[in-house]
Amino acid sequence: MSLTPLQLNKLEDSAAGRAIEAFKKFAGELPLFVDFTQDLLRGTFETIVGSSMEQLEAYAELVSKVAGGLAAYEQRVLGADPAPKVREYINQVILPNFAQSPTSIDASTAPTTSVVYKPDRLSDLKGTFEGVTATFGSTEKVFTEVLNETGANSPSTTFGELKAFSEAKLRREVRGSFDRLETILRLGLQRTVVTAGAIETAVTFHVDSQERDAISSSTRDSSSDTSASSFGLSYSSSGSGGLALGIFNASFSSAFASSYSSSRVSSRYRVNVVNETKSAVTNLGIDLTGRVKIEFRSDFFPLFDPSKVPTPADSGTQGTTRAALPRESGGNELEAPEAEEPAPARRRS
């Protein structure tokens, strides 16, 4: 239905017309809603992909750690020469907590140097090395067998004995860590898999337009009185004389006149003042809302047997090989990744 020019003019002057005009002006800001939707989509997918990559990287890291067996794992953790790690453990754990002297050791410390322990911490020290055995020559001993609890410098051991038990303890902890990682990979590392989801965005406009008319009037009365009076007095005289027949005749006359007048004017008027106030307010509110729903299930990475990963000696290569992710072989067992052949060198033109 089309509107006549008169109807259109009335609509533009009305509250509804102003609300429509405000909405038209905001229509140019709708790209903000598009950007909001794009950012929500991008952020959701980046989060899902990032989470999947973190899970894969954690799984690949575990595989690479246990690849090559316990000996390779120990070398990666303790290094080819475990002596620096052992000295670091003694300086940071044993000496500050359990020893009276010395306060620190280094590579130049002689194996025969006496290490004196705190008597009140002796039971805790024994608990630290409980179950740890060290080999001296061809004999395996426990810590209490080398601990000297009698004499002037008791309780004490030599630095060589402390170093041997500290290294044995570190190797034991590394072996336990390797066993835990191997067990996790054999049982299957848990992961989450997204199965379904929904992303919704909405823009809602709230238009509130109000018109308000107010009329007030006031009446004022005023009156005035005007009075006027006048008084007048006049005198006149006249005389005449003549000689006739030898006789002199004369006559005189005089007159007095007075007048008095008064007047009064009374007026009254009334003024009626009318005040008219008109206001129009248009409020436009906008709500941008987003909703993300993601459904996922718990799953496991394929079961993996670390013993089937080839070591450098098995593959006949020199140096360190990079562990690859296992490939499924039809069942739960996984085949070891095949060695990749080096790509031929490309010649630059």
C-alpha positions in Angstrom: 0.0 0.0 0.0 1.5 3.3 -1.1 1.3 6.5 1.0 0.2 9.8 -0.2 2.6 12.8 0.2 0.5 14.1 3.1 0.5 10.7 4.9 4.3 10.4 4.2 5.0 13.8 5.7 2.9 12.9 8.8 4.8 9.6 9.2 8.2 11.3 9.0 7.1 13.8 11.7 5.8 11.0 14.0 7.7 9.0 16.5 7.5 5.9 14.3 9.0 7.9 11.4 11.9 9.0 13.5 12.5 5.4 14.6 12.6 4.2 11.0 15.1 7.0 10.2 17.4 6.0 13.0 17.4 2.4 11.9 18.3 3.5 8.4 21.2 5.4 9.7 22.5 2.4 11.6 22.1 0.1 8.6 25.6 1.3 7.5 27.1 -0.3 10.6 25.9 -3.8 9.8 29.4 -4.8 8.6 30.2 -4.9 12.3 27.8 -7.8 12.6 29.5 -9.5 9.7 32.9 -9.0 11.2 31.6 -10.4 14.5 30.3 -13.5 12.9 33.6 -14.1 10.9 35.7 -13.6 14.1 33.5 -16.1 15.9 33.8 -18.7 13.2 37.5 -18.2 12.8 38.1 -18.4 16.5 36.1 -21.5 16.9 37.8 -23.4 14.1 41.3 -22.2 15.2 40.5 -23.5 18.7 39.5 -26.9 17.4 42.4 -27.2 15.0 44.8 -25.9 17.7 43.5 -28.4 20.2 43.9 -31.3 17.7 47.5 -30.2 16.9 48.4 -30.0 20.6 47.1 -33.6 21.1 49.1 -34.8 18.1 52.2 -33.0 19.2 51.9 -34.5 22.7 51.5 -37.9 21.3 54.4 -37.5 18.9 56.6 -36.2 21.7 55.8 -39.3 23.8 56.6 -41.6 20.8 59.9 -39.8 20.2 60.9 -40.0 23.9 60.6 -43.8 24.1 61.9 -44.5 20.6 65.2 -46.4 20.7 64.5 -48.0 24.1 65.7 -47.3 27.7 69.3 -46.6 26.8 68.4 -43.9 24.3 65.9 -42.4 26.7 68.5 -42.2 29.5 71.0 -40.5 27.2 68.4 -37.9 26.2 67.5 -37.2 29.9 70.9 -37.5 31.6 73.2 -36.9 28.6 76.0 -39.0 27.3 78.0 -38.2 30.5 75.6 -38.2 33.5 78.3 -36.6 35.8 77.0 -33.0 35.4 73.4 -34.0 36.2 74.6 -36.0 39.2 76.6 -33.1 40.6 73.6 -30.8 40.0 71.4 -33.2 42.0 73.8 -33.4 44.9 74.3 -29.6 45.1 70.6 -28.8 44.8 69.0 -31.7 46.8 71.4 -33.6 49.0 73.8 -31.1 50.4 71.3 -28.3 51.3 68.9 -30.6 53.0 71.0 -33.3 54.6 74.7 -32.4 54.8 76.7 -30.4 57.3 79.8 -30.2 55.1 80.8 -29.6 52.4 78.2 -27.0 51.2 79.0 -27.7 47.5 81.0 -29.9 45.2 82.3 -29.6 41.6 84.2 -31.6 39.1 87.4 -31.2 41.0 86.1 -32.7 44.2 88.0 -35.8 45.1 86.1 -39.1 45.5 87.6 -39.6 49.0 86.3 -36.3 50.3 84.2 -36.9 53.4 80.6 -35.8 53.3 79.2 -35.3 56.9 75.4 -35.4 57.3 73.0 -33.8 59.8 72.1 -36.4 62.5 68.6 -35.1 62.8 68.0 -35.6 59.0 69.6 -39.0 58.9 66.3 -40.9 58.7 65.1 -38.8 55.8 68.4 -39.3 54.0 68.0 -43.1 54.3 64.5 -42.8 53.0 65.7 -40.9 50.0 68.0 -43.7 49.0 65.7 -46.5 50.1 65.6 -49.3 47.5 68.6 -47.8 45.6 71.6 -50.1 45.0 75.0 -49.1 43.7 77.8 -51.3 42.4 81.3 -51.1 43.8 83.5 -53.4 41.9 81.5 -56.5 41.6 79.4 -56.0 44.7 76.0 -54.3 45.0 75.4 -52.4 48.1 72.6 -50.4 49.7 73.1 -46.9 51.1 73.1 -48.1 54.8 76.0 -50.4 54.1 78.3 -47.6 53.2 77.0 -45.1 55.7 79.5 -44.6 58.6 77.4 -43.9 61.7 80.3 -44.3 64.2 83.4 -42.2 64.8 84.3 -38.5 65.0 82.8 -37.5 61.6 79.6 -39.5 61.8 77.3 -40.0 60.1 79.2 -39.7 56.9 80.2 -41.2 53.5 82.8 -40.4 50.9 81.9 -38.2 48.0 82.6 -41.1 45.7 80.0 -43.3 47.5 77.4 -40.4 47.5 78.0 -39.9 43.8 77.5 -43.5 43.0 74.2 -43.7 44.9 73.0 -40.4 43.5 73.6 -41.6 39.9 71.9 -44.9 40.7 68.9 -43.0 42.0 68.7 -40.8 39.0 68.9 -43.8 36.6 66.2 -45.4 38.7 63.9 -42.4 38.3 64.6 -42.2 34.6 63.8 -45.9 34.2 60.5 -45.4 36.1 59.6 -42.4 33.9 60.4 -44.5 30.8 58.2 -47.3 32.0 55.3 -45.0 32.7 55.5 -43.5 29.2 55.7 -46.9 27.6 52.7 -48.0 29.6 50.7 -45.0 28.5 51.5 -45.7 24.8 50.7 -49.3 25.1 47.3 -48.6 26.7 46.5 -45.8 24.3 46.7 -42.0 24.9 43.3 -40.4 25.4 42.1 -37.7 23.0 38.9 -35.8 22.2 37.3 -35.9 18.8 34.7 -33.3 17.7 31.6 -35.0 16.3 29.2 -32.2 15.7 28.6 -28.5 16.5 26.7 -25.4 15.7 27.6 -21.7 15.6 24.8 -19.1 15.7 25.0 -15.3 15.7 22.2 -12.8 15.9 21.7 -9.1 15.8 18.7 -7.6 17.7 17.5 -4.0 17.3 15.6 -2.3 20.1 13.8 0.9 19.0 12.0 3.0 21.5 10.4 6.3 20.3 8.4 8.6 22.5 6.5 11.8 22.0 5.4 14.0 24.8 3.1 17.1 24.6 2.4 19.3 27.6 0.2 22.4 27.7 0.0 24.7 30.7 -1.9 28.0 31.0 -1.9 30.9 33.5 -4.3 33.8 33.9 -3.4 37.2 35.2 -6.0 40.0 36.1 -5.1 43.7 36.2 -7.3 46.8 36.9 -6.7 50.6 37.0 -8.8 53.6 38.1 -8.3 57.2 36.7 -10.0 60.3 38.3 -10.0 63.9 36.9 -11.6 67.1 38.3 -11.6 70.8 37.1 -12.8 74.2 38.6 -13.3 77.5 36.7 -14.2 81.1 37.7 -14.9 84.1 35.4 -15.8 87.8 35.8 -16.9 90.2 33.1 -18.0 93.9 33.2 -19.2 96.4 30.6 -20.2 100.0 30.6 -21.5 102.6 28.1 -22.2 106.3 28.2 -23.6 109.0 25.8 -24.8 112.6 25.6 -28.2 113.1 24.1 -30.3 116.2 24.2 -28.0 117.6 26.7 -28.5 114.6 29.0 -25.7 112.3 29.9 -26.7 108.7 30.1 -24.5 106.0 31.4 -25.0 102.3 32.1 -22.7 99.6 33.6 -23.1 95.8 34.0 -20.9 93.1 35.5 -21.2 89.3 35.7 -19.5 86.5 37.6 -19.5 82.9 36.4 -18.0 79.7 37.9 -17.8 76.1 36.8 -16.7 72.7 38.3 -16.4 69.4 36.6 -15.0 65.9 37.6 -14.5 62.6 35.8 -13.4 59.0 36.7 -12.2 56.3 34.4 -12.0 52.6 35.6 -10.5 49.8 33.4 -9.8 46.1 34.1 -8.2 43.5 31.8 -7.3 39.8 32.0 -4.3 38.1 30.4 -4.3 34.4 29.7 -0.8 32.9 28.9 -0.7 29.4 27.3 2.6 27.4 27.4 2.9 24.4 25.1 5.9 22.0 25.4 6.6 19.2 22.9 9.5 16.7 23.1 10.4 13.7 21.0 13.0 11.0 22.0 14.1 8.1 19.9 16.4 5.4 21.4 18.0 2.7 19.3 19.7 -0.3 21.0 21.6 -3.1 19.3 22.6 -6.5 20.8 25.1 -8.8 19.1 25.0 -12.3 20.4 26.9 -15.4 19.5 26.5 -19.0 20.5 28.8 -21.9 20.0 27.9 -25.5 20.7 30.5 -28.3 20.2 29.8 -32.0 20.7 32.7 -34.3 21.2 33.6 -37.8 22.3 36.5 -39.3 24.1 38.8 -41.5 22.0 42.3 -43.0 22.1 45.2 -42.7 19.8 46.1 -46.0 18.2 47.9 -48.5 20.5 51.6 -48.3 20.1 54.4 -50.7 20.9 57.6 -48.8 21.5 59.7 -51.9 21.0 58.7 -52.0 17.4 60.3 -48.6 16.6 63.6 -49.2 14.8 66.8 -47.9 16.5 69.7 -46.4 14.5 71.5 -49.7 14.9 68.6 -51.7 13.5 68.1 -49.5 10.5 71.8 -49.4 9.6 71.9 -45.6 9.7 74.3 -43.4 11.6 73.3 -40.7 14.0 69.9 -40.2 15.5 66.7 -41.0 13.7 63.5 -39.0 14.1 60.6 -41.1 15.5 57.6 -41.0 13.2 54.0 -41.6 14.1 52.9 -45.2 13.9 50.6 -46.5 11.2 47.6 -48.6 11.7 47.9 -52.2 10.4 44.3 -53.3 10.5 44.1 -54.2 14.2 45.2 -52.7 17.4 48.9 -53.5 16.7 50.8 -50.9 14.8 53.5 -51.4 12.3 56.8 -49.5 12.8 57.2 -46.6 10.5 59.3 -47.3 7.4 62.6 -45.5 7.0 62.3 -42.6 4.6 64.7 -42.4 1.8 66.5 -39.1 1.4 65.0 -36.9 -1.3 67.4 -36.3 -4.3 69.1 -33.0 -4.3 67.7 -30.4 -6.6 70.0 -28.5 -8.9 69.4 -24.8 -9.2 69.3 -23.4 -12.7 
